Amino acid sequence: MKRTVTAFLCACLVWVFCPVAFAANVTVAVKSETKVSGPWVTLGDIAVISGDSLDRVKLLKDLKLGDAPEPGATVFMTPESLEPKLIDTHADFSAITWNVPSQFKITTSSQSVSGQKIADLARSFLTQTALGSTVSMIDIPTDIQAPMGKLELVPELYGVLRYNGPTTVNIAIRTDGRSFSKVPVQFEVRRYLDVLVAATNLNAGDILSEQSVRLERMDAGKIPAGYLTEINKAVGLQARYAIVPGSIISERSLVRPILVKRGEIVRIVARIGDIEIYANGISFSQGASGDLVRVQNTTTKRFLNGRVQDDKSVLVLNQPGG
């Protein structure tokens, strides 16, 4: 059933203030079913508009009545719900014959993007981002209804890559270059590494050798930071405390062994160009390889600052007698 020149439309025209010369007659026939592409709905989308004035017909067709329904969604309208949308356009509705159904529907056209396609893209992106890691999807997203147009799916990492909690990849959905939505896809990422552990009982103060340590495959997300992954990074260092077999050896559990002790006789080395000068001295502090210590030349009684070398000598930073 249709309403012709409905009461609500007559009321809508009162604001025109009865102009002296009315525009040419126009007919607006609202369709019972309409499909739109979005992102908004125009009067020309939902109605067949005809009349003597082509300019006025075009003006009426281009009137925006509001946002279109979500892609794939349908809304039902009545003359009463159409009225405020027409009023909001502030257009001239004089000399118009209206044919409006008691109910009509508007559907936004859409294209389906499968959740599996989104998930596969997110997995591929994360696998390349987290090379060497094991990637497990927590849940596959549901299918998405996107606007019509050239479809583009763009993956991006949300936040940081996590090995001890969910990692999220957002898939940005765009059509014809316009952003439509972002779909989050969550994963568990596991990174397995060869981690250094004790192969034997180690007492505090023990110097580590290749026989006292080994590498063991572990989930990096479940172990504290500071672990070591190379044997040569630990060999020659000293255990800070007792370590039982199978325990992770971290940077904090090791110290450089003291090579020079306080009160110890040391060899002092001074370099002048290509010439090296040697002297005996006494250390007034202790240090590991690379540490700065204070020493006294036993002959000149002068105090010098030097750096401990691997052979337990002290390379002075200032010349003897200076």
Order of alpha helices (4+ residues) and beta strands (2+ residues): beta-alpha-beta-beta-beta-alpha-beta-alpha-beta-beta-alpha-beta-beta-beta-alpha-beta-beta-beta-beta-beta-beta-beta-beta-beta-beta-beta-beta-beta-beta-beta
